[in-house]
Amino acid sequence: MGVSYVTYKVTLKCNYNCDFCYQSRDFDDDLAIDEVKKAISKIRREGCDMLLLSGGEPLMRPDIEEIISYATKEGLNTKMATNGVLLSKSKLASLADAGLDDIYISVGDMTDTNRLEILRRTKEMFKDCGIIKPILGVNVITSKSFVINIDKYMEWLEKLGIKVVFLLLPKPGLDNSWFERERLTLPLYLKLCKDIFTWKEKFIIHTDCSFLLFRRAISSGSKSDSEDEYKCPGGKNGFLLDNEGYVYPCSRFDEGQFCAGSILHKDIESFMQSDGFERFYNVLKKESSLFPPCLQKVRKH
């Protein structure tokens, strides 16, 4: 099975400092635009059809529209995750002109009123500019606080007119105390799954791969479920491309030991067979606890 998606951290620079963020604060040099285009062309040739631009904060790259335009012309479905702070009507229009397919506003776990105001303002800009594409969605971290109050938050999103919601399980970040405080217990996870079923009639709800891995763990390997459905896609169906062009199997496993090399100097097949990816596969094989390795992993900074 070939690579179908790539998450590309176009920059590590960010104008926020979130407790739940697991991104390193090391601001290395970003790839030059010519190198970015070379990388995009390579992943497209290998059959990739979806590119997620993230960071850091991708809008801090002054050439972000050029990156988007090149990716879409190459035939990639191009999405972007942003905190939305730098969005304006003119910036939104330029992103639309570049061909961006989807834009997700990251609102954390929806407990920060400032983030919700940014989302509300962004929705108003879409309306004022008459923009249909990119499609507007939200990234939500399903923390304990969110799950307990999920109906209130989902009702707010519905009233605002948001139709696309991407749910991400909380993961260990730079501030591990936040994760320990907000990570889901099994009862809360089961509540969340039930609530998602209730709300899916009103929203297009996407979830990250951790949901499938967690479900697999708590099902104790039920034979009634497809084995393939729960396999981690990291390093197989997709991978992470960092701001310097280095390839990793997953955004949660981007330390040096998992690095497969530079996308500028190797082909995709060699990444899959690299020592770095093999170390990642071995981590998955050793998984034995309730939480998948991506949810229990603690970064050391």
N, C-alpha and C positions, 0 to 999 in steps of 0.2 A: 504494500500500500504506500503510495507516494505522499509527499507533504501537501496538505490542503490549505493550511493557514500558517501565517508567520506573524508573531507579535514583534513589532519593531520599536524599540525605545529610541526615538530619534534624538533625544537629548536627556541628560540627567538633571539639567537645570530646572528649578521649580520655584514658584513664587508663594508656595504654601509649605508648612512644616507640620504635617498631620501625625497624630499619635499612632494611627493605625498603619501608616505607610511602611512598607518593607524595603523601599528603595534606598540604596546607598547614597550618602551625601557627597560622594567623591565626584566632582565635576570634571571628568576627563574631556579631552577634545572630541567634538562630534565629527563624524565623517563629513568630508567636503561634498558638495552637491553632485559632482561628477562621480564620486565613489558611491554615493547613495543610489544614483541611477544605475550604476553597474550592478550593485547588489540586487536591486529590484528586478532588473532584467534577468539576472541569474535565477532567482527564485521563481519567476514566472515561467521561464523555460523548463523548469523542473516540474511544472504542473500545478503550482500553487495558484489558488484562485481568490484567496482572501487575505488582506493585509490590514492589521490593526496598528495604527500609529498611537504610541503612548509615550510615557516618559518616566520621571520628570513631567514637565508640562510642555507638550508638543508645540503650543502656540508661542513658546519662547524662541523657536527657530524662525528667523526672519524669512527663510525660504520655504516655509511649510506648504504654501500654495503650489510652488514649483514641484515639490515632492509629490503632492497629491495629484497634480495634473499629469505627471509622468507615470505614476502608478496606474491611474485610470486609463490612460492611453495604451498602456501595456496590457490592459484587459483585467486588471485586478479589482475586485470589489473592495473598496477602500473605506475603512472606518477610522474614527478617531475618538479617543477618550481624553477629556479635558476637564479641568475644574471650572472653566467658563469665565474666570475673572477677566481675561483679556479679550473676551468677545465683545464686539460692537456691531452695529448694523453694517458698517462698511466691511469689517472683517468677515462677518457671516456671509455677506454677498460675495466676497472674493473666494471664500471656501466653496460656496455653491458653484461659482463660475469655474473653479478648478476641477469640479466633478466629484466632490466628496459624497459618498453614498449614505453614510450614517454618522451622526455625532452623538456621543454619550456624555452627558454632564455627570461628573462624579460628585455625589452628594453625601459621601460617607455613609453613616448609618441613620441619617435624617434627623439627628438630634441637634445639629448645628443650624440655627435659624439663618445665619449668614449664607450658608450654602443653599438653603431653600429659597432665599431671596434671589440668589444668582440664577437658580433654575427658573423662577417665576419671571425674572427679567428677560432671560433667554427666550422663554416661550412667547413673551410679548414682542420681542424682536422678530421672531419667526412670523408672527401674525402681521406686524407692521410692514415687513418686507415682502409678504406674500410668498414666502419660500416653502416649497413642498419637499424639495430635496436639497440638502441631506435630510434624512428622517431623524427627528429628535427623539432621543431616549435618555434613560438615566442609568447610571451604575450605582447600585445600593449594596452596602456591606451589611449582611444579615447578622448583626451583633445581637447579643442578649436584649439590649435596650430596644432594638428594632422589632424583634420577634414578639416581645411582650406587648408592644403597641402597634402591631402590624396593621390592624384594621384602620386605626386613625391615620397612619401614614399613607396607606393605599387609597383611602378615601380622599385624602388631600391631593394625591397625584391624579386621581380620576377627575376631581373637580377642576384641576388645572388643565386637563386635556392631554395629559401624557398617556401614550398608548404602549410604548415599548419600555420594559423594565428588565435590566440585567442584574441578577442577584449573584453576589459573590460571598462565599463563606469567609468569616474572619480568619486571618492567618497571622502567625507571629511576625511582629514588625520590629522597627528600631526601638520602640518602647514596648518591651514585652509585657509590662504591667497592664497595659491596655488589653492585650490579647487574653491574659489570664483572667481579667475582670469580665470581658465581654464574649469569650468563646462560648459556643453552644453546648449545653448538656444534651444528652440523648433525648429526654422528654421535650426540650425546646426544639430540637431538630425535627422530631416527629410532628410537633405542633406546626412548625414552619411548612413541612411537606403537605400537611392537611390544609393549611391556609392558602398555599400556592394553588392547590386544586380548586379552592373556592373562588379565588380571584382570577383564574386563567380565562374565565368567560369574558372579562372586561379588559384584559391586558394581553399583549404579546409578551410572555415571560420567558426569558432565557436564563440559564444557570451556567456557572463555570463548571469545569470538569471535576472539581472537588466534590460537588454534590453527588455525582455518580460513584466516585470512589468511596465516599462516606456511606452511601446507601449499600454498596457492595460489602463494606466492612460489617455493618450492623445486620445484614441479611445472613451472615455466616456462610456465605457461598451457596445460597439456595440454588438448587439445580433447575428450578423453574424459570430462572432468569438466564438470559444469554450471557455467556462468558465475555464475548467481545464487547457487549454493551458497556461493561464496566472497566475495560482495560484503560489504563492511563494513556492518553494520546501523546504525552510528552516524548519528544525524540522520535516519534513514529509518524503521527499525522501532522505534527506541527513542531515548531521550535521558536526560541527567542533569539532575536538579533539585537545586540546592544548598540549603544551610540557610537562605539568605535569599530563596529563591524564584526565583533566576535559572536560566535554561535554557541548557544547553550540549549539543553533539552527542554527547559521550562523556566519561567520567570522566577520561580521559587528556588531554583538550583543554578544560580549564576555565579557561584564561586569558581575560582581558578581550576579546581580539580575536575569540574564538569565541563570545562571549555573544550570545544571541538576544533578550535582554530578560527581563522579569519575567513569570512565569506568571499573576500577579494582574492584569496589564494587557493581555495579548495572547492571541490564540487560537493553537491548536496549528499550524494551517496557516501562519500568519505566521512562526512559528519556522523552519519548513522552508525558507522563502523569504528568510530574513534574511541580511544581509551576513556575520554571524558564522558561520552554517552554510555559506555559500558559500565562505568562506575554508577551512573544514574540508574541504569537497568538493575544493577545489583541491589541498590537501595530499595527499589520496588519489590524485588524478590524476597527481601528480608522483612518486609512489612508483616507485623503480627499483632499489632494493637488495634484498638477500636478506631483511632484517628489515622487517616492516611498520612504518609510521611510529609506531604506538603502542608498539612495542618498542624503537625506537632513540631516541625522543624523550627529551631530558634537561631536567628542570625546573630553572629558575634561581631560587634562593631565597637 
